[in-house]
Amino acid sequence: MGALIAIIAVVVLMMIGVPVVFSFATMTLILSIAYDVDISSLMTTGFWSVNSVILVALPLFVMTGYLMQSGGIARRLVEFVEALVGRSRIGMGTSMVVTCGIFGAISGTASAAVASVGSIMIDPMEKHGYARGYTSALLGISSLLGLLIPPSITMILYAVVTRQSVAACFLATVGPGILLMIFLSLLNRLHVSRKLGGDTEKAPWGQRLSESASAGWRAIPALLLPVIILGGIYGGFATPTEAAAISVALAIPIGLFVYREQTLRGIGEAVINAATTTGVIMIILVFSFVASRILTLERVPQDLTDLLLGTFSNPLLILLVVNIFLILMGMIMDDVSVIAIISPLMVPVMAEIGVDPIHFAAIIGTSIVIGANSPPMAPILFMACRVGRVGMSEVISPAFYFMAFAAFPVMLITTYYSPLALFLPRLLGFIQ
């Protein structure tokens, strides 16, 4: 009962506007009172839990996203994908989806993709006949590819709180991320064909080839970033933290000397934004580790496992219930909060029904994609509305269209077809 009261309290506090950090502190305080635990003795547990080299990757990847935005790297990526896919009506929507995926392969964040890609692409797409509400909805859900395409900050947090391999968690969401990109592109094509009167005339192949070659040449430094980051991690040359440091070390000179759009002020703002974001995440993690320790000592995860297994006998039904629960939590909490609170509770349940923790990383990632775009909270969707300069009423309908026919099917496929998540980790030897 104490755990339930604590979780309800943190949800209510966040919904009424209390800062996330104070909401988590309150949750930990309630747990300590409910279970009569000396919280001062557990604070050292929280401190040592975040005293991790892996977590150094967080501010570095966040900083990379801001440096891409201010240094012209994001714009070169957009121009390259547009030239490659084509600047036709269908091509513009596909370009947004693919660019967000590439952006996620560098920065690992959704908010940076919304700000960077949206500010560049929404106006040109409107000129091609797209409604701003539709485009903002597509931007909102496409930006969450940053949670699935590695390196993902969400997967780093999941790996830390559940004591799993970061590289294995990265690989688990590659398949679902690519599948989501494909579904979104197909839905956009269907929308253009049915609602916008079909595609516009495409440029001749010779012209497209010339434009692609020119844009590709300009984008080579930007495209090298994901190759170096992911190649370093999976080639065994660098840890995720070292790869994050390399991405910052490359993003600064690329913006300063190659594209010549970066400024000292832009670098300073990137440092400040990364420090602010990381500071909040680290404090949340401290309280979440303390709360998880209390819950573990009181055998709450085991009680939750017994409750679910006693209520539902079919493992497939349990997975569906977990999916719905994760979506509901994602609707009222941000992705960091969902990972910090829910993952430690659910991993024992998953283990009991035979779901690998790495598979569950992909399940929780695809569920968050839906929750983060669903009101009442919908932080990413609200941000997309601000970038697109539209009201939420114009975005809700197309957002549910994408979630119902793209994100939700991907979540179900990921949940019930484990090879989609486990094939790459097994192939590269991270799990048996």
C-alpha positions as CSV (number, residue, x, y, z in Angstrom):
1,M,0.0,0.0,0.0
2,G,2.9,2.4,0.8
3,A,4.4,1.9,-2.7
4,L,1.0,2.6,-4.3
5,I,0.5,5.8,-2.3
6,A,4.0,6.9,-3.2
7,I,3.6,6.3,-6.9
8,I,0.1,8.0,-6.9
9,A,1.7,11.0,-5.0
10,V,4.5,11.5,-7.6
11,V,2.0,11.3,-10.5
12,V,-0.4,13.8,-8.9
13,L,2.4,16.2,-8.0
14,M,3.8,16.1,-11.5
15,M,0.3,16.6,-13.0
16,I,-0.3,19.8,-10.9
17,G,3.0,21.2,-12.0
18,V,5.4,20.4,-9.1
19,P,9.0,20.1,-10.5
20,V,10.0,16.5,-11.2
21,V,12.9,16.6,-8.8
22,F,10.7,17.6,-5.8
23,S,8.0,15.0,-6.9
24,F,10.6,12.2,-6.7
25,A,11.9,13.5,-3.3
26,T,8.4,13.4,-2.0
27,M,7.9,9.9,-3.3
28,T,11.1,8.8,-1.5
29,L,10.0,10.5,1.7
30,I,6.6,8.8,1.7
31,L,8.2,5.4,1.2
32,S,10.6,5.9,4.1
33,I,7.7,6.9,6.3
34,A,5.4,4.1,5.1
35,Y,8.0,1.4,5.6
36,D,9.7,3.0,8.6
37,V,13.1,3.2,7.0
38,D,16.0,5.5,8.0
39,I,16.4,7.4,4.7
40,S,19.7,8.9,5.8
41,S,21.3,5.5,5.7
42,L,20.1,4.9,2.2
43,M,21.2,8.2,0.7
44,T,24.8,6.8,0.3
45,T,23.3,4.0,-1.8
46,G,21.8,6.6,-4.1
47,F,25.0,8.5,-4.3
48,W,27.2,5.5,-5.2
49,S,24.6,4.3,-7.7
50,V,25.0,7.5,-9.7
51,N,28.7,7.6,-9.2
52,S,29.1,5.8,-12.6
53,V,31.3,6.5,-15.6
54,I,28.5,5.3,-17.8
55,L,26.3,8.3,-16.8
56,V,29.0,10.7,-18.0
57,A,27.7,9.9,-21.4
58,L,24.4,11.7,-20.6
59,P,25.6,15.3,-20.6
60,L,27.9,14.6,-23.5
61,F,25.2,13.2,-25.8
62,V,22.8,16.0,-24.8
63,M,25.5,18.6,-25.5
64,T,26.1,17.0,-28.9
65,G,22.5,17.6,-29.8
66,Y,22.7,21.3,-29.0
67,L,26.0,21.7,-30.8
68,M,24.5,20.1,-33.9
69,Q,21.7,22.6,-33.8
70,S,23.9,25.7,-33.4
71,G,26.8,24.6,-35.5
72,G,24.9,23.9,-38.8
73,I,25.3,20.1,-38.6
74,A,21.6,19.5,-38.3
75,R,20.8,21.6,-41.4
76,R,23.4,19.7,-43.5
77,L,21.8,16.4,-42.5
78,V,18.3,17.7,-43.5
79,E,19.6,19.0,-46.8
80,F,21.3,15.7,-47.6
81,V,18.2,13.6,-46.7
82,E,16.0,15.9,-48.8
83,A,18.3,15.6,-51.8
84,L,18.5,11.8,-51.4
85,V,14.8,11.2,-50.9
86,G,13.6,13.9,-53.1
87,R,12.0,17.3,-52.6
88,S,8.6,16.1,-53.9
89,R,5.6,16.2,-51.7
90,I,6.0,12.6,-50.5
91,G,9.7,13.0,-50.2
92,M,9.4,16.0,-47.8
93,G,7.5,13.9,-45.2
94,T,9.9,11.0,-45.6
95,S,12.8,13.3,-45.2
96,M,11.5,14.5,-41.9
97,V,11.2,10.9,-40.6
98,V,14.6,9.8,-41.8
99,T,16.4,13.0,-40.6
100,C,15.0,12.5,-37.1
101,G,16.3,8.9,-37.2
102,I,19.8,10.1,-38.2
103,F,19.6,12.9,-35.6
104,G,18.8,10.3,-33.0
105,A,21.8,8.3,-34.0
106,I,24.0,11.2,-33.0
107,S,22.3,13.0,-30.1
108,G,20.1,10.3,-28.5
109,T,17.4,12.9,-27.6
110,A,14.0,13.8,-28.8
111,S,13.8,17.4,-27.8
112,A,16.9,18.4,-29.7
113,A,15.5,16.7,-32.9
114,V,12.2,18.6,-32.5
115,A,13.9,22.0,-32.2
116,S,16.5,21.3,-35.0
117,V,14.6,19.4,-37.6
118,G,11.2,21.2,-37.0
119,S,12.7,24.7,-37.3
120,I,14.2,23.8,-40.7
121,M,11.5,21.6,-42.3
122,I,8.0,22.7,-41.2
123,D,7.8,25.9,-43.3
124,P,9.0,24.2,-46.5
125,M,6.6,21.3,-46.0
126,E,3.7,23.8,-45.6
127,K,4.7,25.2,-49.1
128,H,4.3,21.6,-50.4
129,G,0.7,21.5,-49.2
130,Y,1.2,19.9,-45.7
131,A,-1.0,21.3,-42.9
132,R,1.1,22.6,-40.0
133,G,-0.9,20.5,-37.5
134,Y,-0.1,17.3,-39.5
135,T,3.5,18.2,-39.9
136,S,3.9,19.0,-36.2
137,A,2.4,15.7,-35.3
138,L,4.7,13.8,-37.7
139,L,7.6,15.8,-36.2
140,G,6.6,14.9,-32.6
141,I,6.5,11.1,-33.2
142,S,9.5,11.0,-35.5
143,S,11.6,12.9,-33.0
144,L,11.1,10.0,-30.6
145,L,13.2,7.8,-32.9
146,G,15.9,9.3,-30.8
147,L,14.7,7.1,-27.9
148,L,15.1,4.0,-30.1
149,I,17.9,4.6,-32.6
150,P,21.2,4.3,-30.6
151,P,22.8,6.0,-28.8
152,S,19.7,6.6,-26.8
153,I,19.8,8.4,-23.5
154,T,16.7,6.5,-22.4
155,M,18.4,3.2,-22.9
156,I,21.5,4.4,-21.0
157,L,19.2,5.2,-18.0
158,Y,17.4,1.8,-18.4
159,A,20.8,0.0,-18.4
160,V,21.9,1.8,-15.3
161,V,18.8,1.3,-13.2
162,T,18.4,-2.4,-14.2
163,R,22.1,-3.2,-14.3
164,Q,22.2,-4.3,-17.9
165,S,24.7,-3.8,-20.7
166,V,24.4,-0.4,-22.3
167,A,25.5,-1.7,-25.7
168,A,23.0,-4.5,-25.6
169,C,20.1,-2.1,-24.8
170,F,21.2,0.1,-27.6
171,L,21.0,-2.8,-30.1
172,A,17.6,-4.0,-28.8
173,T,15.9,-0.9,-30.1
174,V,17.5,-0.7,-33.5
175,G,14.9,-3.1,-35.1
176,P,11.9,-1.4,-33.6
177,G,13.3,2.0,-34.5
178,I,13.8,1.1,-38.2
179,L,10.4,-0.5,-38.3
180,L,8.8,2.7,-36.9
181,M,10.6,4.7,-39.6
182,I,9.2,2.5,-42.3
183,F,5.6,2.6,-40.9
184,L,5.7,6.4,-40.6
185,S,7.0,6.8,-44.1
186,L,4.3,4.5,-45.5
187,L,1.6,6.3,-43.6
188,N,2.8,9.7,-44.8
189,R,2.8,8.4,-48.4
190,L,-0.8,7.2,-47.9
191,H,-1.8,10.6,-46.5
192,V,-0.3,12.5,-49.4
193,S,-2.0,10.2,-51.9
194,R,-5.4,10.4,-50.2
195,K,-5.6,13.9,-48.7
196,L,-3.2,16.1,-50.7
197,G,-4.0,15.0,-54.2
198,G,-1.0,12.9,-54.8
199,D,2.7,13.6,-55.2
200,T,4.2,16.6,-56.9
201,E,6.4,16.3,-59.9
202,K,9.8,14.9,-59.1
203,A,13.0,16.4,-60.4
204,P,14.8,14.4,-63.2
205,W,17.1,11.6,-62.1
206,G,20.1,13.4,-63.3
207,Q,19.3,16.5,-61.3
208,R,18.5,14.5,-58.2
209,L,21.8,12.6,-58.5
210,S,23.7,15.8,-58.9
211,E,21.9,17.4,-55.9
212,S,22.4,14.3,-53.8
213,A,26.1,14.2,-54.6
214,S,26.6,17.8,-53.7
215,A,24.5,17.6,-50.5
216,G,26.3,14.4,-49.6
217,W,29.7,16.0,-50.0
218,R,28.7,18.9,-47.7
219,A,27.2,16.5,-45.2
220,I,30.2,14.1,-44.9
221,P,31.5,15.6,-41.6
222,A,28.0,15.4,-40.1
223,L,27.4,11.8,-41.4
224,L,30.7,10.7,-40.0
225,L,29.4,11.4,-36.4
226,P,27.0,8.4,-36.2
227,V,29.5,6.2,-38.0
228,I,32.3,7.0,-35.5
229,I,30.0,6.8,-32.5
230,L,28.3,3.5,-33.3
231,G,31.3,2.0,-35.0
232,G,33.4,2.8,-32.0
233,I,31.0,1.3,-29.5
234,Y,30.2,-1.9,-31.4
235,G,33.7,-2.3,-32.9
236,G,35.1,-2.4,-29.4
237,F,37.2,0.7,-29.8
238,A,35.3,2.9,-27.3
239,T,32.8,2.6,-24.5
240,P,29.5,4.6,-24.8
241,T,31.0,7.3,-22.6
242,E,34.1,7.5,-24.7
243,A,32.0,7.6,-27.9
244,A,30.0,10.5,-26.4
245,A,33.1,12.4,-25.6
246,I,34.3,11.8,-29.2
247,S,31.0,13.1,-30.5
248,V,31.5,16.4,-28.6
249,A,35.1,16.7,-29.6
250,L,34.1,16.3,-33.3
251,A,30.9,18.4,-33.2
252,I,32.7,21.6,-32.0
253,P,35.4,21.8,-34.7
254,I,33.0,20.7,-37.4
255,G,30.7,23.6,-36.4
256,L,33.6,26.1,-36.0
257,F,35.9,25.3,-38.8
258,V,34.1,23.2,-41.4
259,Y,30.6,24.8,-41.5
260,R,31.7,28.0,-39.8
261,E,28.3,28.5,-38.1
262,Q,29.3,27.7,-34.6
263,T,30.0,30.5,-32.1
264,L,31.5,30.6,-28.7
265,R,28.1,31.7,-27.4
266,G,26.5,28.7,-29.0
267,I,29.1,26.4,-27.3
268,G,28.5,28.1,-24.0
269,E,24.7,27.7,-24.3
270,A,25.2,24.0,-25.2
271,V,27.3,23.5,-22.1
272,I,24.7,25.2,-19.9
273,N,21.7,23.4,-21.4
274,A,23.5,20.0,-21.1
275,A,24.5,20.8,-17.4
276,T,20.9,21.8,-16.5
277,T,19.4,18.7,-18.1
278,T,21.9,16.4,-16.6
279,G,21.6,17.9,-13.2
280,V,17.9,17.2,-13.1
281,I,18.3,13.7,-14.4
282,M,21.0,12.9,-11.8
283,I,19.0,14.1,-8.9
284,I,16.0,12.1,-10.1
285,L,18.2,9.0,-10.3
286,V,19.5,9.5,-6.8
287,F,16.0,9.5,-5.4
288,S,14.9,6.7,-7.7
289,F,17.7,4.5,-6.6
290,V,16.9,5.1,-2.9
291,A,13.2,4.4,-3.6
292,S,14.1,1.2,-5.5
293,R,16.3,0.1,-2.6
294,I,13.4,0.6,-0.1
295,L,11.0,-1.2,-2.4
296,T,13.4,-4.1,-2.8
297,L,13.9,-4.4,0.9
298,E,10.2,-4.5,1.4
299,R,9.8,-7.1,-1.4
300,V,7.4,-4.9,-3.4
301,P,8.6,-6.2,-6.8
302,Q,8.0,-9.8,-5.7
303,D,4.5,-8.8,-4.4
304,L,3.7,-7.2,-7.8
305,T,4.9,-10.3,-9.6
306,D,2.7,-12.5,-7.4
307,L,-0.3,-10.1,-8.0
308,L,0.0,-10.2,-11.8
309,L,0.6,-13.9,-12.0
310,G,-2.2,-14.6,-9.6
311,T,-4.6,-12.3,-11.6
312,F,-3.5,-13.3,-15.2
313,S,-2.5,-16.8,-16.0
314,N,-1.6,-16.1,-19.6
315,P,1.9,-14.5,-20.1
316,L,0.7,-12.9,-23.4
317,L,-2.1,-11.2,-21.5
318,I,0.4,-10.0,-18.8
319,L,2.5,-8.5,-21.5
320,L,-0.5,-6.6,-22.9
321,V,-1.4,-5.3,-19.4
322,V,2.2,-4.1,-19.0
323,N,2.0,-2.4,-22.4
324,I,-1.1,-0.5,-21.4
325,F,0.3,0.4,-18.0
326,L,3.5,1.8,-19.6
327,I,1.5,3.8,-22.1
328,L,-0.6,5.3,-19.3
329,M,2.5,6.1,-17.2
330,G,4.1,7.7,-20.3
331,M,1.0,9.9,-20.7
332,I,1.4,11.5,-17.4
333,M,5.2,11.2,-16.8
334,D,8.3,12.0,-18.9
335,D,10.5,9.1,-20.2
336,V,13.2,9.6,-17.6
337,S,10.6,9.3,-14.8
338,V,9.0,6.2,-16.4
339,I,12.4,4.5,-16.7
340,A,13.5,5.4,-13.1
341,I,10.2,4.3,-11.4
342,I,8.7,1.5,-13.5
343,S,11.8,-0.4,-14.8
344,P,13.0,-1.8,-11.4
345,L,9.5,-2.8,-10.6
346,M,8.7,-4.6,-13.8
347,V,12.0,-6.4,-14.6
348,P,11.3,-9.1,-12.0
349,V,7.8,-9.6,-13.4
350,M,9.2,-10.0,-16.9
351,A,11.8,-12.4,-15.7
352,E,9.1,-14.6,-14.1
353,I,7.2,-14.9,-17.4
354,G,10.5,-15.5,-19.4
355,V,11.0,-12.1,-21.0
356,D,14.7,-11.1,-21.2
357,P,15.6,-7.8,-19.6
358,I,17.1,-6.7,-22.9
359,H,13.8,-7.5,-24.7
360,F,12.0,-5.5,-22.1
361,A,14.2,-2.5,-22.9
362,A,12.8,-2.5,-26.4
363,I,9.2,-3.0,-25.0
364,I,9.5,0.0,-22.6
365,G,11.1,2.1,-25.3
366,T,8.3,1.6,-27.9
367,S,5.7,2.1,-25.2
368,I,7.2,5.5,-24.2
369,V,7.0,6.6,-27.8
370,I,3.2,6.4,-27.6
371,G,2.9,7.8,-24.1
372,A,5.1,10.8,-24.8
373,N,2.8,11.9,-27.6
374,S,-0.4,11.3,-25.7
375,P,-2.2,14.0,-23.6
376,P,-2.5,15.1,-20.9
377,M,1.3,15.6,-20.5
378,A,2.6,14.8,-24.0
379,P,5.8,16.8,-23.5
380,I,7.3,16.1,-26.9
381,L,4.0,16.8,-28.7
382,F,3.6,20.1,-26.9
383,M,7.2,21.0,-27.9
384,A,6.4,20.1,-31.5
385,C,3.3,22.4,-31.3
386,R,5.5,25.3,-30.2
387,V,8.0,24.8,-32.9
388,G,5.2,24.4,-35.5
389,R,3.3,27.4,-34.1
390,V,0.0,25.5,-33.9
391,G,-2.5,24.7,-31.2
392,M,-2.8,21.3,-29.7
393,S,-6.3,20.9,-31.2
394,E,-4.8,20.9,-34.7
395,V,-2.3,18.2,-33.8
396,I,-4.3,15.7,-31.8
397,S,-6.0,14.0,-34.7
398,P,-2.9,13.4,-36.9
399,A,-1.0,12.4,-33.8
400,F,-3.4,9.7,-32.9
401,Y,-3.4,8.6,-36.6
402,F,0.4,8.0,-36.4
403,M,0.2,6.3,-33.0
404,A,-2.7,4.0,-33.9
405,F,-1.3,2.8,-37.2
406,A,2.5,3.1,-36.7
407,A,3.6,3.3,-33.0
408,F,1.1,0.9,-31.5
409,P,1.6,-1.9,-34.1
410,V,5.4,-1.5,-33.7
411,M,5.0,-1.8,-29.9
412,L,2.9,-5.0,-30.3
413,I,5.3,-6.5,-32.8
414,T,8.2,-5.7,-30.5
415,T,6.4,-7.2,-27.5
416,Y,5.3,-10.4,-29.0
417,Y,8.1,-11.1,-31.5
418,S,11.2,-11.1,-29.4
419,P,13.7,-11.6,-32.3
420,L,13.1,-8.1,-33.5
421,A,14.7,-6.9,-30.3
422,L,17.1,-9.7,-29.5
423,F,18.5,-10.6,-32.9
424,L,21.3,-7.9,-33.0
425,P,22.4,-8.3,-29.3
426,R,22.7,-12.1,-29.9
427,L,24.4,-11.7,-33.2
428,L,27.1,-9.5,-31.6
429,G,27.4,-11.7,-28.5
430,F,25.9,-9.4,-25.8
431,I,23.4,-12.0,-24.8
432,Q,23.2,-15.8,-25.2
